[in-house]
Amino acid sequence: MTSSTKVIVVGAGPAGLMAAGQAALGGCEVVVLERMPRPARKLAITGKGRCNLTNTAEIRDFIAHFGPGGRFLRQAFARFFNTELIAFFEDNGVPLVTERGGRVFPKSSSALDIVDALVAWARHCGAHIRTGARVEEILVRDGRVSGLVVDGKRLPCSTLVLATGGASYPRTGSTGDGYRFATNLGHRVVTTRPALVPLLSEGGQAERMAGLALRNVRVRLTIDGKKRRDDFGEMEFTKNGITGPVVLTMSGEAVDALEAGQAVGVAIDLKPALDDPKLDKRLLRDFAERGKEPLSSVMRGLLPGPLVPVCLESVNLPGERLANAVTAKERRRLRTWLKNFCLDVTGHAPVDEAIVTAGGVDTREVDPKSMASKLVDGLHITGELLDLQGDTGGYNLQAAFSTGWLAGRAIAERSS
């Protein structure tokens, strides 16, 4: 790095590397500063190591997965969206597959293939990646970026891209430094908190079912006793709570409610395909056909094994009771539980276990057409640093790639 360096990207994640490559393609001299020993550490572990890099949803549906703030992404998605991202990786030697729910993964199921292709592409474009570089301060002169302090040394630059990620998974380098930099530069940072995070539940029920995954269930989130959200899909029990796609998607609202002191719960419909009359017929049929078997055995035809004792204890029915001895009143209790298995949510996992960080730089202070700061000339802010958080399913990574691409293109276009 020399005094002639013009564009510096802080953070070698999906947004930073995409921005660096696009700016370099436009003829800019680009240096990427990454504090970790290797680039894209967090990208390498996304999707449990498989990397769900985008989703095939249309733009309108895609934006809806970010809530009201998703409108900010319309400009970025209009220029670089899922079809372009899919083509980008396939052109760079990574075959992709689309799975249930429109989720897109590398065919190899290895996130490292995505990392390797992205890093190689950025370098091929001309970007220089320096690892083990700790940025301490961003320098501004007369309202414009003038340089940085890196490992105690001043480094001049005219353009800077902040792509440091959020505060989740700090061991991968996402330590929240970007929020501090943005605040010091005068930007408003919406309170950060964990999002897409496991929820905790006391009472021991979850621990008894730890490791049990449920598919095709409907989960309702309640806040102060009122239904707030209703989603269908997969969930999993942990030793101290619940996780999985459906739970993670609603966790942001749960976290906000918990921090506001509100009562939070989830109600699980274990038989969403059967309404009450149909479920009653199913129970009557099973109890008649297997009437001389113990109830605990018959219920295994309706529920995974670990759920059976929890169910029977909750409805106060002994497992040794013969199925043909179950009364109509007891059968009603069973139906109610199967359609409304309730857990109290008492907390959430810490931010270092969250997939993304909610909150961040107020998007009203960022130009959606270029990701340029409206407060500091020469500054661009991308990816998870922005106050944007989407559902699980590839939405957040697409936002990172798109905002990084747009920032890099805007820099290249301005310098040409």
Secondary structure by P-SEA (a helix, b strand, c coil): ccccccbbbccccaaaaaaaaaaaaaccbbbbbbccccccccccccccccccccccccaaaaaaaaccccccaaaaaacccaaaaaaaaaaacbbbbbccccccccccccaaaaaaaaaaaaaaabbbbbccccccbbbbccccccccccccbbbbbcbbbbcccccccccccccaaaaaaaaaacccccbbbbccbbbbbccccccccccccccbbbbbbbcccccccccbbbbbbcccccccaaaaaaaaaaaaaaaaccccbbbbcccccccaaaaaaaaaaaaaacccccccccccccccccaaaaaaaaaccccccccccccaaaaaaaaaaaacbbbbbccccccccccccccccccccccccccccccccccccccccccccccccaaaaaaaaaaaaaaaaaaaaaac
